[in-house]
Amino acid sequence: MKSNLIFLFTMATCFSGGSLLKSQAQTAPDRQLVLYEVTPVHGLSDDSGRLPAEVWEKIPPTRSSFVYWKVEPLPGELQSDIQMAYDEKGLYVRIVNHEAHPEKMRALVKTRGSRDLWTDDCVELYFDPRATGVGFLVFTINSIGAQLERKQLDAAVSVDDWRANNWQVWPTRKDDAWILEAFFPYSDLEKAVEPEAFWMFNMTRYAYTSGKFQGTTWSPGGNYNNPSCFGYLYFRGEKSASTESLAEVLRERVAAPWVVAINGKILRYRGAGDVEILSPQEAGKGVVREADNAFREVDALGAGDPAFADQLATLKRDARQVSFGTTEEALDNMRKLAAITAQTRTLYWNEKIKNLLDNEIKK
């Protein structure tokens, strides 16, 4: 009996472990990308290098927020709208940081070049003009316009004496937001933009108005220690790029598998064939089908103990709450449902092993 139990346990563990790893690989969410199309604005800046308000009003923003320093982050609580434009002189950035309690913001650092700037409410802008996902330039700005720049060659090497001397910042504070406008000449970015250029980029935001540190990132998983997870900038020509052309740019330059929302569609690429261009509802069908299959497998085992039944009921309830009405909902809920599916299959194999062992013991 003892040898049979050991053999059964060993085989069941190997079988369940191998199948579980396979199922988790099948249901693991694709890397979620973010991409922003930067607008050309030739000849529209004033003598100071600032764009007029009426120009910014015509430039679409990007809003993307994920919890900082997480491999698989949930949506972040801090919301910021980022706008960008470019011309022959440099890159223009405008950021509206929505804030319910601007009176609680930290703005203690007033001198340029302070390494303590991150301890204030601030943003960090990361540029990788060569789109390598290895080195980057980072520019930190707090709500009163104090500035800091840094150059990172790779994960281990930073250039401590590097300076960017010509970028400018114009801060504004409102009752419900603080706003930054900035201009980066190409001499500070170390590379000029040409139409159809493709850069990597990220923005992180730090806030303290809740009484504790909060951090968000524009691109999920992107941070100074993980530049390979930065998002992407596409510098369009005079006409906006089509969804199909952006899909082709990403297919050529970004390793699969990935998924991204562009122009109200979900683009998904698994590494073979063409990029799928799907509605949010179409994109959700695959993960819904995998979740349904996992639930059917668990239901086929029959009723288990109360703890098993409670876990299963919770997973089913959470799965019923997902929706795919918009691209934002689709991307968030594809990740959530993939995680639910993986948990359901873990529950299945735990119960399967328990049933096998119980049956052997009764013999």
Legacy VTK file of the C-alpha trace (Angstrom):
# vtk DataFile Version 3.0
C-alpha trace
ASCII
DATASET POLYDATA
POINTS 363 float
0.000 0.000 0.000
2.756 2.472 0.958
4.679 1.924 -2.270
1.473 2.328 -4.291
0.717 5.619 -2.553
4.231 6.934 -3.161
4.083 5.917 -6.809
0.623 7.442 -7.252
1.576 10.658 -5.526
4.761 10.989 -7.587
2.987 10.307 -10.876
0.036 12.530 -10.022
2.319 15.369 -8.984
4.401 15.122 -12.167
1.288 14.835 -14.322
-0.544 17.682 -12.624
2.536 19.874 -12.485
3.331 19.408 -16.168
-0.282 19.938 -17.204
-0.620 22.885 -14.877
2.459 24.571 -16.329
1.091 23.969 -19.808
-2.317 25.382 -18.921
-0.810 28.418 -17.274
1.305 29.055 -20.355
-1.804 28.813 -22.526
-3.816 31.209 -20.358
-1.054 33.636 -19.363
-1.871 37.094 -20.735
0.136 38.420 -23.653
2.421 41.345 -22.925
0.258 44.457 -22.952
1.793 47.276 -24.971
0.982 50.969 -25.044
1.644 53.091 -28.115
1.163 56.821 -28.697
1.183 58.515 -32.071
3.078 61.823 -31.847
1.763 64.759 -33.890
3.945 67.028 -36.103
3.522 70.778 -35.407
6.041 72.494 -37.648
6.412 76.256 -37.152
3.846 76.606 -34.334
6.015 77.163 -31.221
6.729 80.650 -29.865
10.149 82.194 -29.222
10.436 80.504 -25.818
9.914 77.045 -27.311
6.401 76.721 -25.918
3.353 75.625 -27.906
0.241 77.849 -27.700
-2.810 76.512 -25.850
-4.861 76.346 -29.043
-2.318 73.915 -30.528
-2.508 71.602 -27.521
-6.305 71.603 -27.775
-6.052 69.803 -31.121
-3.561 67.137 -30.028
-5.114 63.905 -28.705
-3.906 62.670 -25.286
-3.017 59.214 -24.060
-4.179 58.064 -20.628
-2.724 54.836 -19.311
-2.045 54.074 -15.656
-0.738 50.950 -13.923
0.545 50.300 -10.416
4.270 51.003 -10.243
6.928 48.310 -9.788
4.702 45.295 -10.495
5.328 42.577 -13.073
1.597 42.049 -13.680
0.185 45.369 -12.435
-3.419 46.305 -11.801
-4.739 49.649 -13.089
-3.323 52.566 -11.107
-5.313 55.086 -9.096
-3.370 58.131 -10.335
-4.598 59.446 -13.670
-2.549 61.581 -16.060
-3.149 62.737 -19.629
-0.031 62.917 -21.810
0.195 64.864 -25.071
3.214 65.064 -27.354
4.194 66.868 -30.528
7.392 67.392 -32.509
8.976 69.672 -35.091
12.429 70.305 -36.554
13.620 71.783 -33.230
12.577 69.188 -30.694
9.899 67.364 -28.752
7.006 69.009 -26.892
5.265 67.349 -23.942
2.196 68.359 -21.943
1.021 66.358 -18.917
-2.174 66.955 -16.956
-1.849 65.169 -13.604
-5.325 64.880 -12.124
-5.236 65.405 -8.361
-8.152 65.616 -5.916
-6.017 67.156 -3.121
-3.431 69.526 -4.613
-3.139 71.263 -1.238
-1.476 68.103 0.134
1.165 67.837 -2.580
4.838 67.763 -1.646
6.994 70.387 -3.351
10.027 70.710 -1.072
12.811 70.461 -3.653
13.457 73.774 -5.379
16.978 73.353 -6.761
17.934 71.830 -10.078
19.780 68.513 -10.039
18.646 67.276 -6.619
18.600 63.475 -6.273
15.767 63.887 -3.734
13.332 65.100 -6.370
11.488 61.775 -6.402
10.393 62.398 -2.794
8.145 65.215 -4.067
5.015 64.807 -6.164
6.650 64.493 -9.555
6.819 62.763 -12.911
9.722 60.996 -14.615
9.925 60.890 -18.402
12.023 58.095 -19.902
13.186 58.283 -23.518
14.909 55.500 -25.431
15.346 57.079 -28.897
16.968 53.949 -30.350
14.217 51.681 -29.010
16.652 49.090 -27.665
14.924 48.531 -24.325
18.307 48.767 -22.582
19.568 52.344 -22.056
17.583 55.535 -21.642
17.525 59.202 -20.716
15.306 60.153 -17.775
13.992 63.618 -16.921
12.379 64.227 -13.508
10.119 67.248 -12.838
8.157 68.168 -9.703
5.011 70.281 -9.535
6.922 73.576 -9.201
9.247 72.821 -12.091
12.436 71.645 -10.352
14.422 69.533 -12.814
16.778 66.553 -12.823
18.219 64.538 -15.706
20.127 61.244 -15.837
21.602 58.971 -18.510
21.583 55.197 -18.131
23.624 53.078 -20.563
22.350 49.712 -19.323
21.178 48.028 -16.123
24.561 48.505 -14.447
26.142 51.644 -15.903
24.929 55.233 -15.478
26.706 58.370 -16.686
26.801 60.447 -13.509
28.284 63.568 -15.086
25.825 63.683 -18.010
23.818 66.905 -18.283
21.045 68.102 -20.567
21.222 71.867 -20.306
18.591 73.193 -22.681
15.261 71.538 -21.844
12.593 73.817 -20.429
9.602 73.328 -18.144
6.475 75.413 -17.451
4.420 74.235 -14.424
0.812 75.239 -13.651
-1.405 74.272 -10.727
-5.211 74.135 -10.761
-7.863 73.132 -8.227
-8.053 69.571 -9.525
-4.758 69.030 -11.369
-1.177 70.097 -11.807
0.085 70.593 -15.328
3.542 70.435 -16.844
4.585 71.651 -20.261
8.101 70.838 -21.401
10.295 71.280 -24.451
13.222 68.952 -25.202
15.597 70.074 -27.958
17.140 67.227 -29.881
20.566 68.126 -28.515
19.337 66.996 -25.086
17.651 63.848 -26.443
20.786 62.938 -28.442
18.729 62.032 -31.504
16.459 63.959 -33.859
13.014 62.754 -34.859
12.101 61.952 -38.435
8.610 61.023 -39.687
7.795 57.362 -38.996
10.488 57.173 -36.296
9.844 54.641 -33.536
11.072 55.305 -29.967
10.494 53.646 -26.627
9.080 55.817 -23.838
7.621 55.661 -20.365
6.266 58.024 -17.753
6.124 57.283 -14.046
4.319 59.450 -11.518
4.939 59.616 -7.787
2.379 61.086 -5.386
2.102 61.532 -1.622
-1.276 63.260 -1.144
-2.845 60.072 0.269
-0.408 60.165 3.197
1.729 57.393 1.723
3.722 56.789 -1.437
1.762 56.053 -4.601
3.364 55.268 -7.923
1.984 54.649 -11.376
3.512 53.942 -14.747
2.231 54.619 -18.266
3.452 51.288 -19.618
2.654 48.183 -17.528
5.785 46.832 -15.864
7.954 49.694 -17.107
10.404 51.273 -14.670
14.063 52.297 -14.484
15.004 48.680 -13.731
12.901 47.253 -16.555
13.270 49.436 -19.681
12.346 46.521 -21.937
8.752 47.099 -20.761
8.643 50.758 -21.788
5.869 51.766 -24.179
6.274 53.104 -27.701
6.122 56.417 -29.555
5.385 56.512 -33.270
6.131 59.868 -34.907
3.640 60.158 -37.717
3.930 62.264 -40.847
1.375 64.840 -41.907
-1.362 62.190 -42.021
-2.278 59.894 -39.157
-1.136 56.306 -39.605
-3.732 53.607 -40.270
-4.361 50.845 -37.770
-2.968 48.347 -40.281
0.289 50.283 -40.752
0.803 50.587 -36.984
0.157 46.858 -36.663
2.893 46.209 -39.221
5.345 48.526 -37.424
4.792 46.673 -34.149
4.963 43.248 -35.802
8.376 44.051 -37.250
9.857 45.623 -34.128
8.316 44.030 -30.992
8.799 40.388 -30.002
5.599 38.338 -29.757
3.297 37.639 -28.033
1.699 41.029 -27.399
-1.607 42.862 -27.351
-2.328 46.592 -27.661
-5.298 48.953 -28.037
-5.154 51.272 -31.071
-7.938 53.342 -32.634
-10.698 51.509 -30.771
-9.412 48.068 -31.805
-7.431 45.351 -30.041
-4.323 44.277 -31.938
-2.949 40.871 -30.986
0.115 39.081 -32.317
1.143 35.565 -31.329
4.288 35.329 -33.475
2.964 33.812 -36.689
0.894 35.155 -39.573
-0.656 38.598 -39.576
-1.519 40.749 -36.594
-5.127 40.156 -35.547
-7.207 43.343 -35.531
-10.230 42.704 -33.312
-13.109 44.499 -31.698
-13.045 44.410 -27.864
-15.799 41.795 -27.921
-13.937 39.602 -30.442
-10.745 39.859 -28.406
-12.582 38.674 -25.298
-14.056 35.548 -26.872
-10.863 33.503 -26.660
-10.248 34.061 -22.950
-13.941 33.508 -22.183
-13.804 30.179 -24.038
-10.702 29.070 -22.106
-12.345 30.026 -18.795
-15.520 28.098 -19.703
-13.458 25.010 -20.584
-11.635 25.200 -17.250
-14.905 25.471 -15.330
-16.340 22.464 -17.195
-13.292 20.393 -16.240
-13.735 21.289 -12.573
-17.510 20.665 -12.651
-16.866 17.184 -14.070
-15.078 16.209 -10.858
-18.301 16.494 -8.903
-18.933 18.155 -5.569
-15.954 18.524 -3.284
-15.561 19.703 0.287
-16.975 23.110 1.363
-13.640 24.888 0.865
-13.406 23.553 -2.703
-16.994 24.620 -3.431
-16.415 28.110 -2.012
-13.260 28.661 -4.084
-15.000 27.512 -7.244
-18.040 29.706 -6.586
-15.796 32.744 -6.054
-13.927 32.136 -9.314
-17.168 31.722 -11.253
-18.595 34.891 -9.733
-15.491 36.894 -10.613
-15.566 35.520 -14.164
-19.189 36.586 -14.653
-18.346 40.177 -13.759
-15.946 40.825 -16.638
-17.069 42.781 -19.702
-15.507 43.822 -22.999
-17.339 46.998 -23.952
-14.293 49.198 -24.591
-10.668 48.550 -25.455
-9.651 49.534 -21.906
-12.150 47.109 -20.385
-11.102 44.404 -22.818
-7.394 44.644 -22.009
-7.963 44.777 -18.246
-10.468 41.936 -18.239
-8.486 39.704 -20.603
-5.728 39.763 -17.983
-8.173 39.176 -15.126
-9.923 36.295 -16.864
-6.622 34.654 -17.816
-5.628 34.763 -14.140
-9.011 33.285 -13.114
-8.550 30.471 -15.651
-5.099 29.647 -14.278
-6.485 29.580 -10.713
-9.359 27.342 -11.829
-6.990 24.816 -13.371
-4.850 24.856 -10.240
-8.012 24.118 -8.237
-8.854 21.292 -10.650
-5.500 19.531 -10.244
-5.409 19.978 -6.483
-8.819 18.301 -6.241
-7.886 15.653 -8.803
-4.815 14.622 -6.799
-6.833 14.600 -3.564
-9.468 12.320 -5.120
-6.848 9.936 -6.496
-5.116 9.635 -3.130
-8.403 9.216 -1.233
-9.446 6.405 -3.568
-6.111 4.607 -3.171
-6.264 4.843 0.610
-9.746 3.244 0.640
-8.524 0.196 -1.262
LINES 1 364
363 0 1 2 3 4 5 6 7 8 9 10 11 12 13 14 15 16 17 18 19 20 21 22 23 24 25 26 27 28 29 30 31 32 33 34 35 36 37 38 39 40 41 42 43 44 45 46 47 48 49 50 51 52 53 54 55 56 57 58 59 60 61 62 63 64 65 66 67 68 69 70 71 72 73 74 75 76 77 78 79 80 81 82 83 84 85 86 87 88 89 90 91 92 93 94 95 96 97 98 99 100 101 102 103 104 105 106 107 108 109 110 111 112 113 114 115 116 117 118 119 120 121 122 123 124 125 126 127 128 129 130 131 132 133 134 135 136 137 138 139 140 141 142 143 144 145 146 147 148 149 150 151 152 153 154 155 156 157 158 159 160 161 162 163 164 165 166 167 168 169 170 171 172 173 174 175 176 177 178 179 180 181 182 183 184 185 186 187 188 189 190 191 192 193 194 195 196 197 198 199 200 201 202 203 204 205 206 207 208 209 210 211 212 213 214 215 216 217 218 219 220 221 222 223 224 225 226 227 228 229 230 231 232 233 234 235 236 237 238 239 240 241 242 243 244 245 246 247 248 249 250 251 252 253 254 255 256 257 258 259 260 261 262 263 264 265 266 267 268 269 270 271 272 273 274 275 276 277 278 279 280 281 282 283 284 285 286 287 288 289 290 291 292 293 294 295 296 297 298 299 300 301 302 303 304 305 306 307 308 309 310 311 312 313 314 315 316 317 318 319 320 321 322 323 324 325 326 327 328 329 330 331 332 333 334 335 336 337 338 339 340 341 342 343 344 345 346 347 348 349 350 351 352 353 354 355 356 357 358 359 360 361 362
